[in-house]
Amino acid sequence: MSQTTVPVDRIVPFHRFDDAIGLRNSILVWTLRFDDVLDAAKLRDSLNALLSIGNWKRLGGRVRKKRDGKLEVHIPESFTPQHPAADFSHTKLDCCIDEHALGRRLPVATEKPKLYESSTIFHEFATRENPPLTIEDYCNSDLPQIGLHVVSFTDATLVSVSWPHTMSDAVGIQTLLINWSRVMAGREIEVQHLEDVESNPLDNLEAGEGGTLKQEEWILKSSLVTGVWFVIWVIRYIWTIIWVSQESKLIYLPARTIKALRREAEDSLVEQTQTLVPGHLEKPFVSDGDVITAWAVRMACLHQASQQTSQQSITIINALDVRARLPDLFKQNTAYVGNFAFALFTKTTVGQVMSTSLGELAHTVRRSLLEQVPQAQIRAMFQELRKTRMGALIVGTATSSPLIFSNWSKTKICEVVDFSPAVIRPGKQGPVISEPGKPVYHHSLHTKRSQTARDAFNILGKDPAGNYWIAAWLPPCAWPRIKEEMQKLP
C-alpha cells in the first residue's frame, strides 16, 4: 500500500532513540477509569486544541517511512475534521459499569492483596475497531499518532490514549495528560513549551554537556556481554521466546501491605547494620519502589529456587528517565515528549535473592542504581550504547536471565490528571474515593501481543488510596507460587 500524503508544513526525522527497532511495533494504550460521567466531546476538543499549539503539532503529525527505511513525521499545515490531530472514537453504553459483562471485571481495590486477570482482556475498552497494530499501519494511512477512545457508562467513564512507542515513553504521555488538563480548564497560558522538533537534548550528551562533565569509564563496562558471549546470549534469548511461554497478570498490593513490606525491609536493614556497627540505630533509606522491586524479584525467583538453579545469574534491569537527571540538557518548564528512558543494571543470582532479607535485597538494588545515575556515569553509559548495533546493552554473563522493571509511580497519574472541567455528573463512589475528574485506577496494554514482554514488571503506581498496582509477565509455572505467597501477606 502506498503512503498517504497530505499537504505538510514540515517534515521532521525521528531521533535515533525514538526510531529504535525494538519500539517500532510497540503500540501502547493507557486506560484511565473515572468514577464520573465525562463529556467525550470536551475531551476530544481540548486534546485537539492542545495539539494545535506551537510545537505540540508534532504529536499530531503523520508517521512516514523514507526510502532508506528510517521514520519521519509529516506535520500538516493545519488540522481539519478530515485530518484531525488525534483519532477519536466513542462508545456509549446505557448501563452502569458494574452491570456490563466486561466492565464488572475491571480490577477494584480490596482489603487483601490479590491477583487479577491480565489487562489484555480489556482490549474492547482500549481502542476503536481495527486499531493500528504496527508502525506500518501508521505509515500506510492518514492515522494520527495519538488515538483517543472514550467508553461512557451511566456512572463511569474509561478514557484510553494510544500511541506508537516511537513517539514517546510513559513520562512523555504524563506530560501530555498534564497539559491536556490545562487546556481543558481554559488555562492555555500555562501549557508548557514542547521541545524544538528538530533537536534532541541527548545529541549534546556525548560532548559532555558543553564540556562540563569529566570523562569517566562506565562502572559496568567490565560486565558487558560482548563478542561470542553476546551471540550465545542472543541465541538463548531467542530460544526462550520460542519455547518459554509467558502469562500476564495484574498484582494488587493494598497500602497496608506496602507499609508492612517496607517495615520488614527497614527492620532487617537496622538489624544488619547493628550487627556490623553495634549501637547504630539509623534506618538506611529504601523507597517503596526499592521494596516492591525486591519483593517482585523474589516472587519471580520462587519457581527457580532449587539447588540446581541457585547459581543462575540474574540481571535486574530498571528503566531510568534521564530528564530529571540531566538538568543542563533538559530545561525546566519545557515539555519533552519522546523516549528518554535508559537501563540501569543490578547483578545477582537466584541463590542470593532467596537467601538475603527483603531489606538487604532492596538496599542492594538501590545502591547499584545510585552508582549509575551520576551525570558522568549516564554519559559513559550513553557512549557505550552508541557503540552497539541493536541499541541495547547486555550486562552480566552469557547465561544471565534478564528481569525487567519499569516504574511509572513518579508519573502520579491519579494526582496530576484533572479532567474535572469535563465532568457532566459524578458517579457512584467505589472502594477508592477520588476528587471529581480524577482517575481512580489505570492500566496499560499493547494493541498487539509483544513477544519481548516477558520476565517483566510494570509498577503502574499508586491509586488515590495509596494501593499499588503492578502488571507482570512471567512463565505460567511462576504464578501458583506467587499466589500462595501473596495469601500470606497482611
C-alpha positions as CSV (number, residue, x, y, z in Angstrom):
1,M,0.0,0.0,0.0
2,S,1.3,3.4,-0.9
3,Q,1.8,6.0,1.8
4,T,-1.0,8.6,2.1
5,T,0.2,12.1,1.6
6,V,-1.4,15.4,2.7
7,P,-0.2,19.0,2.5
8,V,2.5,19.4,5.1
9,D,4.2,22.3,6.7
10,R,7.3,20.5,8.0
11,I,9.0,17.1,7.7
12,V,11.0,16.1,10.8
13,P,13.2,13.0,11.1
14,F,12.8,10.7,14.1
15,H,15.5,10.9,16.7
16,R,17.8,7.8,16.9
17,F,16.4,6.5,20.2
18,D,12.8,7.0,19.1
19,D,13.3,5.2,15.8
20,A,14.7,2.1,17.6
21,I,13.9,-1.3,16.1
22,G,12.5,-2.6,19.4
23,L,10.0,0.3,19.6
24,R,8.6,0.2,16.0
25,N,6.0,-2.5,16.5
26,S,5.0,-1.5,20.1
27,I,1.7,0.3,20.1
28,L,0.7,1.3,23.6
29,V,-2.6,2.1,25.3
30,W,-3.1,3.7,28.6
31,T,-6.6,3.3,30.0
32,L,-7.8,5.5,32.9
33,R,-11.0,4.9,34.9
34,F,-13.1,7.8,36.2
35,D,-16.0,7.2,38.6
36,D,-17.7,10.2,36.9
37,V,-19.6,10.7,33.7
38,L,-17.3,12.8,31.4
39,D,-18.2,14.8,28.3
40,A,-16.5,12.9,25.5
41,A,-16.7,15.9,23.1
42,K,-14.9,18.1,25.6
43,L,-12.2,15.5,26.0
44,R,-11.8,15.4,22.2
45,D,-11.9,19.1,21.6
46,S,-9.4,20.0,24.3
47,L,-6.9,17.4,23.1
48,N,-7.2,18.6,19.5
49,A,-6.7,22.2,20.9
50,L,-3.5,21.2,22.7
51,L,-2.1,19.5,19.6
52,S,-2.7,22.7,17.6
53,I,-0.4,24.8,19.9
54,G,3.2,25.5,18.8
55,N,5.5,22.5,18.7
56,W,2.7,20.3,20.1
57,K,1.6,20.0,16.5
58,R,4.4,17.5,16.0
59,L,2.4,14.9,18.0
60,G,-0.5,15.3,15.6
61,G,1.8,14.7,12.6
62,R,1.7,11.5,10.5
63,V,4.4,8.9,10.6
64,R,6.1,8.1,7.2
65,K,8.9,5.8,6.2
66,K,11.7,7.1,3.9
67,R,13.3,5.1,1.1
68,D,16.2,4.2,3.4
69,G,13.7,2.7,5.9
70,K,14.1,5.5,8.5
71,L,11.0,7.2,10.0
72,E,10.0,10.8,9.8
73,V,7.0,12.9,10.9
74,H,4.9,14.9,8.4
75,I,3.4,17.8,10.3
76,P,0.3,19.2,8.5
77,E,-0.1,22.8,7.7
78,S,-3.3,22.7,9.8
79,F,-5.6,20.1,11.2
80,T,-9.2,19.7,10.0
81,P,-12.1,17.4,10.8
82,Q,-11.0,15.3,7.8
83,H,-7.3,15.3,9.0
84,P,-7.6,15.7,12.8
85,A,-4.7,16.0,15.3
86,A,-5.9,12.9,17.2
87,D,-8.0,9.9,16.2
88,F,-11.2,9.9,18.2
89,S,-13.8,7.2,18.9
90,H,-16.6,7.0,21.4
91,T,-18.7,4.1,22.7
92,K,-21.8,5.0,24.8
93,L,-23.3,2.2,26.9
94,D,-26.7,2.6,28.5
95,C,-25.8,0.7,31.7
96,C,-23.7,1.0,34.9
97,I,-20.1,-0.2,34.7
98,D,-20.8,-3.0,37.1
99,E,-23.7,-4.2,35.0
100,H,-21.6,-4.6,31.9
101,A,-20.2,-8.1,31.3
102,L,-16.7,-6.9,30.8
103,G,-16.9,-3.7,32.9
104,R,-17.6,-5.6,36.1
105,R,-14.3,-7.5,35.6
106,L,-12.2,-4.3,35.8
107,P,-10.0,-4.6,38.9
108,V,-11.1,-2.9,42.1
109,A,-9.3,-2.3,45.4
110,T,-9.9,-4.8,48.1
111,E,-8.6,-5.2,51.7
112,K,-6.2,-8.1,50.9
113,P,-3.6,-8.5,48.2
114,K,-5.0,-10.0,45.0
115,L,-4.1,-11.3,41.6
116,Y,-6.2,-10.1,38.7
117,E,-6.5,-11.2,35.1
118,S,-4.3,-9.6,32.6
119,S,-5.4,-6.1,31.3
120,T,-5.2,-7.6,27.8
121,I,-8.8,-8.8,28.3
122,F,-9.9,-5.2,28.1
123,H,-9.0,-4.5,24.5
124,E,-12.6,-3.8,23.8
125,F,-12.3,-0.7,26.0
126,A,-8.9,0.3,24.8
127,T,-9.3,1.4,21.1
128,R,-11.7,1.8,18.2
129,E,-12.3,-1.2,16.0
130,N,-9.3,-2.3,13.8
131,P,-6.7,-0.2,15.6
132,P,-3.2,0.2,14.3
133,L,-1.0,-2.8,15.4
134,T,2.4,-1.9,13.9
135,I,4.2,1.2,12.7
136,E,3.4,0.2,9.1
137,D,-0.3,0.8,9.9
138,Y,0.5,4.4,10.6
139,C,2.8,4.8,7.6
140,N,0.3,3.5,5.2
141,S,-2.7,5.6,6.4
142,D,-3.7,9.0,7.5
143,L,-3.9,8.0,11.1
144,P,-2.6,10.5,13.7
145,Q,-0.1,9.1,16.2
146,I,-2.4,9.7,19.1
147,G,-5.7,7.8,19.5
148,L,-8.4,8.8,22.0
149,H,-11.1,6.2,22.8
150,V,-13.8,7.0,25.3
151,V,-16.2,4.5,26.8
152,S,-19.2,6.1,28.6
153,F,-21.2,4.2,31.2
154,T,-24.1,5.8,33.1
155,D,-21.9,6.1,36.2
156,A,-18.3,6.0,35.0
157,T,-16.0,6.7,32.0
158,L,-13.0,4.9,30.6
159,V,-10.5,7.2,28.8
160,S,-7.9,5.4,26.7
161,V,-4.9,7.1,25.0
162,S,-3.0,5.0,22.4
163,W,0.3,5.9,20.7
164,P,3.2,4.2,18.9
165,H,6.2,3.8,21.3
166,T,8.3,5.6,18.7
167,M,6.5,8.8,19.7
168,S,7.1,8.7,23.5
169,D,7.7,6.8,26.7
170,A,5.2,6.9,29.7
171,V,6.7,10.1,31.2
172,G,6.1,11.9,27.9
173,I,2.5,10.8,27.9
174,Q,2.2,12.0,31.5
175,T,3.4,15.4,30.3
176,L,0.7,15.3,27.5
177,L,-2.0,14.5,30.1
178,I,-1.0,17.4,32.3
179,N,-1.0,19.9,29.5
180,W,-4.3,18.5,28.1
181,S,-5.8,19.0,31.6
182,R,-4.7,22.7,31.5
183,V,-6.3,23.3,28.1
184,M,-9.5,21.6,29.2
185,A,-9.6,24.1,32.1
186,G,-9.1,27.1,29.8
187,R,-5.5,27.6,31.1
188,E,-3.8,27.6,27.7
189,I,-1.4,30.2,29.0
190,E,0.1,27.5,31.4
191,V,0.8,25.0,28.6
192,Q,4.4,24.1,28.6
193,H,6.6,24.8,25.5
194,L,7.3,21.5,23.8
195,E,11.0,21.0,22.9
196,D,12.1,22.0,19.5
197,V,11.0,19.4,16.9
198,E,14.3,19.2,15.2
199,S,16.6,18.8,18.2
200,N,17.2,16.3,20.9
201,P,18.9,17.0,24.3
202,L,20.7,13.7,24.1
203,D,22.6,14.9,20.9
204,N,24.7,17.0,23.3
205,L,25.3,14.3,25.9
206,E,28.3,12.8,24.2
207,A,30.0,16.1,24.2
208,G,29.7,16.2,28.0
209,E,27.1,18.9,28.3
210,G,29.2,21.6,26.8
211,G,32.4,20.2,28.2
212,T,31.3,20.5,31.8
213,L,31.5,16.7,32.6
214,K,34.7,14.9,33.2
215,Q,35.3,11.7,31.2
216,E,34.6,8.5,33.1
217,E,34.6,4.9,32.3
218,W,31.2,3.3,32.7
219,I,31.2,1.4,36.1
220,L,29.7,-1.7,34.4
221,K,31.9,-1.8,31.3
222,S,33.8,-4.9,32.5
223,S,30.4,-6.7,32.9
224,L,29.3,-6.1,29.3
225,V,28.5,-9.2,27.4
226,T,30.3,-8.9,24.1
227,G,31.7,-11.0,21.2
228,V,31.0,-14.7,21.1
229,W,29.3,-14.4,24.6
230,F,26.9,-11.9,23.2
231,V,26.0,-14.3,20.4
232,I,25.4,-17.0,22.9
233,W,23.2,-14.7,25.0
234,V,21.1,-13.7,21.9
235,I,20.6,-17.4,20.9
236,R,19.5,-18.3,24.5
237,Y,17.1,-15.3,24.5
238,I,15.6,-16.3,21.1
239,W,15.2,-19.8,22.4
240,T,13.2,-18.6,25.4
241,I,11.0,-16.5,23.2
242,I,10.2,-19.6,21.1
243,W,9.9,-22.2,23.9
244,V,9.1,-20.5,27.2
245,S,5.6,-19.1,27.3
246,Q,4.6,-16.1,29.4
247,E,1.4,-15.3,31.3
248,S,0.4,-11.8,32.2
249,K,-1.4,-10.9,35.4
250,L,-2.1,-7.7,37.5
251,I,-0.8,-7.7,41.0
252,Y,-2.7,-5.6,43.6
253,L,-1.0,-4.7,46.9
254,P,-3.0,-2.6,49.3
255,A,-1.4,0.4,51.1
256,R,-1.2,-1.5,54.4
257,T,0.6,-4.4,52.7
258,I,3.1,-1.9,51.3
259,K,3.6,-0.4,54.7
260,A,4.2,-3.9,56.2
261,L,6.7,-4.8,53.5
262,R,8.6,-1.6,53.9
263,R,8.7,-2.1,57.7
264,E,10.0,-5.6,57.2
265,A,12.7,-4.2,54.9
266,E,13.7,-1.4,57.2
267,D,13.8,-3.6,60.3
268,S,16.0,-6.2,58.6
269,L,18.4,-3.4,57.5
270,V,18.6,-2.0,61.0
271,E,19.4,-5.5,62.3
272,Q,22.1,-6.0,59.7
273,T,23.6,-2.5,60.4
274,Q,23.7,-3.1,64.1
275,T,25.5,-6.4,63.5
276,L,28.2,-4.5,61.6
277,V,28.1,-1.3,63.7
278,P,26.8,-2.0,67.3
279,G,24.7,0.8,68.6
280,H,23.9,2.2,65.2
281,L,20.1,2.7,65.1
282,E,19.6,4.8,62.0
283,K,17.5,3.1,59.3
284,P,19.1,3.0,55.8
285,F,16.7,4.6,53.4
286,V,14.8,2.5,50.9
287,S,11.8,3.7,48.8
288,D,8.5,2.0,48.1
289,G,9.9,1.3,44.6
290,D,13.0,-0.4,46.0
291,V,11.0,-2.6,48.3
292,I,8.4,-3.5,45.6
293,T,11.2,-4.3,43.2
294,A,13.0,-6.5,45.8
295,W,9.7,-8.3,46.6
296,A,8.9,-8.8,42.9
297,V,12.4,-10.2,42.2
298,R,11.9,-12.7,45.0
299,M,8.5,-13.7,43.6
300,A,9.9,-14.2,40.1
301,C,12.6,-16.5,41.5
302,L,10.3,-18.6,43.6
303,H,9.8,-21.3,40.9
304,Q,13.6,-21.4,40.3
305,A,14.6,-21.7,44.0
306,S,16.2,-25.1,43.9
307,Q,19.8,-26.3,44.5
308,Q,20.2,-26.8,40.7
309,T,19.2,-23.2,39.9
310,S,20.6,-21.3,42.9
311,Q,23.7,-20.2,40.8
312,Q,21.6,-19.0,37.9
313,S,22.6,-15.4,37.3
314,I,20.0,-12.7,37.0
315,T,20.4,-9.1,35.7
316,I,17.7,-6.8,37.2
317,I,17.1,-4.0,34.7
318,N,15.4,-0.8,35.8
319,A,14.3,1.9,33.4
320,L,15.7,5.3,34.2
321,D,14.1,8.5,33.0
322,V,17.1,10.8,32.3
323,R,15.0,14.0,32.0
324,A,15.4,14.9,35.7
325,R,19.0,13.5,35.9
326,L,20.5,15.8,33.3
327,P,19.4,19.4,34.2
328,D,21.9,21.0,32.0
329,L,20.4,19.3,28.9
330,F,16.7,19.3,29.8
331,K,15.3,22.8,30.5
332,Q,12.9,23.5,33.3
333,N,9.3,24.4,32.3
334,T,9.9,22.7,28.9
335,A,8.0,19.6,27.9
336,Y,9.9,16.7,26.5
337,V,7.8,14.1,24.8
338,G,9.9,11.3,23.4
339,N,11.9,8.2,24.6
340,F,14.3,9.2,27.3
341,A,14.4,6.1,29.4
342,F,17.6,4.0,29.6
343,A,18.6,0.9,31.6
344,L,20.2,0.6,35.0
345,F,21.5,-2.8,36.0
346,T,21.8,-4.9,39.2
347,K,23.7,-8.2,39.0
348,T,22.7,-11.1,41.3
349,T,21.8,-14.8,41.4
350,V,18.7,-16.8,42.3
351,G,20.5,-18.1,45.4
352,Q,21.4,-14.6,46.6
353,V,17.8,-13.4,46.0
354,M,16.3,-16.2,48.1
355,S,18.9,-16.1,50.9
356,T,19.0,-12.4,51.7
357,S,16.5,-10.4,53.6
358,L,14.0,-8.2,51.8
359,G,15.7,-5.1,53.2
360,E,19.2,-6.2,52.1
361,L,17.9,-7.0,48.6
362,A,16.1,-3.6,48.3
363,H,19.2,-1.8,49.5
364,T,21.4,-3.7,47.0
365,V,19.1,-2.6,44.2
366,R,19.1,1.0,45.4
367,R,22.9,1.1,45.9
368,S,23.6,-0.3,42.4
369,L,21.2,2.3,40.9
370,L,22.8,5.2,42.8
371,E,26.2,4.2,41.4
372,Q,24.9,4.5,37.9
373,V,22.9,7.8,38.0
374,P,25.6,10.5,38.3
375,Q,25.7,12.6,35.2
376,A,29.2,11.5,34.2
377,Q,28.1,7.8,34.5
378,I,25.0,8.4,32.4
379,R,27.2,9.9,29.8
380,A,29.6,7.0,29.9
381,M,26.7,4.5,29.6
382,F,25.3,6.5,26.7
383,Q,28.7,6.3,24.9
384,E,28.7,2.5,25.3
385,L,25.2,2.4,24.0
386,R,26.1,4.4,20.8
387,K,28.7,1.6,20.0
388,T,26.0,-1.1,19.8
389,R,24.1,-2.0,16.7
390,M,21.0,-3.3,18.4
391,G,20.5,-0.3,20.6
392,A,20.7,-2.2,23.9
393,L,23.4,-3.2,26.4
394,I,23.7,-6.7,27.8
395,V,25.2,-6.8,31.3
396,G,26.1,-10.0,33.3
397,T,27.1,-13.2,31.7
398,A,26.1,-15.2,28.5
399,T,23.7,-17.2,30.6
400,S,22.2,-14.3,32.6
401,S,18.4,-14.1,32.7
402,P,17.0,-10.5,32.5
403,L,14.3,-9.4,34.8
404,I,12.9,-6.0,33.6
405,F,11.3,-3.3,35.7
406,S,9.5,-0.1,34.6
407,N,8.3,2.0,37.4
408,W,5.6,4.5,36.5
409,S,5.0,5.6,40.1
410,K,6.6,9.0,39.6
411,T,4.1,9.9,36.9
412,K,1.5,10.2,39.7
413,I,-1.3,9.8,37.1
414,C,-4.1,9.7,39.7
415,E,-2.9,13.1,41.1
416,V,-1.8,15.1,38.0
417,V,-4.6,14.3,35.6
418,D,-7.6,16.6,36.2
419,F,-10.5,16.2,33.8
420,S,-12.9,17.9,36.2
421,P,-14.0,20.5,33.6
422,A,-15.4,17.6,31.6
423,V,-17.4,16.1,34.4
424,I,-21.2,16.0,33.5
425,R,-22.1,14.4,36.8
426,P,-20.3,12.4,39.5
427,G,-20.9,8.7,39.5
428,K,-21.2,6.4,42.5
429,Q,-18.0,6.3,44.6
430,G,-16.3,2.9,44.7
431,P,-13.8,1.4,47.1
432,V,-11.3,4.1,46.1
433,I,-12.6,7.7,46.6
434,S,-11.2,10.5,44.4
435,E,-11.9,14.1,43.6
436,P,-14.3,14.6,40.6
437,G,-12.5,14.3,37.3
438,K,-9.5,12.4,38.7
439,P,-8.8,8.7,37.9
440,V,-9.4,6.0,40.4
441,Y,-7.5,3.3,38.5
442,H,-5.4,2.9,35.4
443,H,-3.7,0.1,33.4
444,S,-1.7,-0.2,30.2
445,L,-1.6,-2.8,27.4
446,H,-0.3,-3.3,23.8
447,T,-2.6,-3.4,20.8
448,K,-0.7,-6.4,19.7
449,R,0.9,-9.1,21.9
450,S,4.6,-8.3,22.3
451,Q,7.0,-11.3,22.3
452,T,9.5,-9.2,24.2
453,A,7.1,-8.6,27.1
454,R,8.5,-11.3,29.3
455,D,10.1,-11.7,32.7
456,A,9.0,-8.1,33.4
457,F,7.2,-6.0,35.9
458,N,5.5,-2.6,35.2
459,I,4.9,-0.8,38.5
460,L,1.9,1.3,37.4
461,G,1.9,3.3,40.6
462,K,-0.5,4.2,43.4
463,D,-4.2,4.9,43.3
464,P,-5.7,7.7,45.4
465,A,-5.9,5.4,48.4
466,G,-2.2,4.5,48.3
467,N,-2.7,1.0,46.9
468,Y,-0.1,-0.2,44.3
469,W,-0.9,-1.9,41.0
470,I,1.7,-3.9,39.2
471,A,1.5,-5.6,35.8
472,A,3.7,-8.6,35.3
473,W,4.7,-11.1,32.6
474,L,6.2,-14.4,33.9
475,P,6.2,-18.1,33.0
476,P,2.8,-19.8,33.9
477,C,4.6,-22.0,36.4
478,A,5.6,-18.9,38.5
479,W,2.0,-17.8,39.3
480,P,0.8,-20.6,41.6
481,R,3.8,-20.0,43.9
482,I,3.3,-16.2,43.8
483,K,-0.4,-16.6,44.6
484,E,0.5,-18.8,47.6
485,E,3.0,-16.2,48.9
486,M,0.5,-13.4,48.4
487,Q,-2.0,-15.1,50.6
488,K,0.5,-14.9,53.5
489,L,0.8,-11.1,53.1
490,P,-1.1,-8.8,55.6
